[in-house]
Amino acid sequence: MELSYCVSSSLTADPVAITKVQIGSFSNPSGKSTYTDFMNLTANMNRGQTYNVTITTDSTFWPANVRIWIDYNRNGVLNDTGEKVFEGWMQDQQSGQPITGSFTVPSSSVVTGQKLVMRISLRVNGYRNVCEKNDGKGEVEDYGVLIQ
Ligand SMILES: [Ca+2]
C-alpha cells in the first residue's frame, strides 16, 4: 500500500542546513534545501539494535536542533507513540560540532521487510514538529529505512 505523508519543510536552508547524515553505517551528504526526498536511499537496521546518530550541519553559531522520526508501524503517521526516535541539539554553539546521540530500534511491534519513512528535521532556535511547513531556518530530509 502506498502511504501518503504530511509535508514538512523549513522556510529557508540558509544559513543553516544539514550537510551530512550518519546513522550507524548509513551515510549521506547533502546540500542546502528546505526539503529533500531521499526515499531512494535505504538505511538498513535490525530490531533491538542501537544506532549512533551524527547529524552534521554548516552551523557554527546557531542553536541547531534535530529531531528524527521513523514510521515504525508503517501507517503513514510519523508521530505515533515511540516514533520520535531522536532529539538533540548542538551542545557547543561556537564549534560547529555535529549533533550526536543514539537510538534503539524496538525489538517488537515494528514493521520489517518493507521500506519505512524516516524524517530528519533540523531547525534553528527550537525543534520543528513533524508536519510543520515553511517553518524556521534549517532543513527536512526523508529517508528510507528497512528493518530486519
Ligand atoms: Ca506510525
Residues whose N, C-alpha, C, O or C-beta is under 5 A from the ligand:
A	BS01	CA	D71 Y72 N73 R74 N75 G76 V77 L78 D80
